[in-house]
């Protein structure tokens, strides 16, 4: 038997560039001074038939091997000769789910990826993807009119961008909380409508809403409960733990019983002494 060979990348006959199967290679340089070229591997973004995708079909270009110095603005400028670019999104790895993600916040975002990334470039027209697949290079990421910051300048710019505007941040937080409160109110209203209503098979859905609503536990209430449990546990700790403690406890109990017995005897003797015979 002959072992089946692995799939090999396709080679561009004009430039002699080895690229993954189904991808086109586009050379890119950081600037004109750079002699060696880096390569972007692009193809049209496609999904299986009948599967929903968060990216528009026939207008999305999938890009591999995006270097760290290429930002979203830089990619939009590089692919703008192919057609009007609607949006560009950089990610650490390709999307494995086909559901649309919530819009990302410009203030609350994860740590940026320091290595190579993938990109989704969405054009306004399907012709942009076709033009990008036959795009020739090399493309220049940093030019005199559009320089790309690097080194200390990039660090200073990143630090300046990390300090948010208080007013814009407050506005975004208020917008998020309004949407959150609205969603929670809708969920509670829906749960209240479905409470006690049997389904088609006669089953009644049990919800967390009870007859006696529980007050929300605040931090102060939680601290009081913890303090009460700690005091209760401290009283139980080391109580009659050793054998000599058991013996002393029993001796004290017997002494109290003897003392009470003697007091009862004295009270009875006193009552007998005070008793007199009175016939009339």
Secondary structure, 3 states (H helix, E strand, C coil): CCCCCCCCCEECCCCCCEECCCCEEEEEECCCCCCCCEEEEEEECCCCCCCCCCCCCCCEEEEEEECCCCCHHHHHHHHHHHCCEEEEEEECCCCCCCCCCCCCCCCCCCCCCCCCEEEEEEECCCHHHHHHHCCCCCEECCCCCCCCCCCHHHHHHHHHHHCCCHHHHHHHHHHHHHHHHHHHHHHHHHHHHHCCCECCCCCECCCCCCCCCCCCCCHHHHHHHHHHHHHHHHHHCCCCCCHHHHHHHHHHHHHHHHHHHHHHHHHHHHHHHHCCCCCC
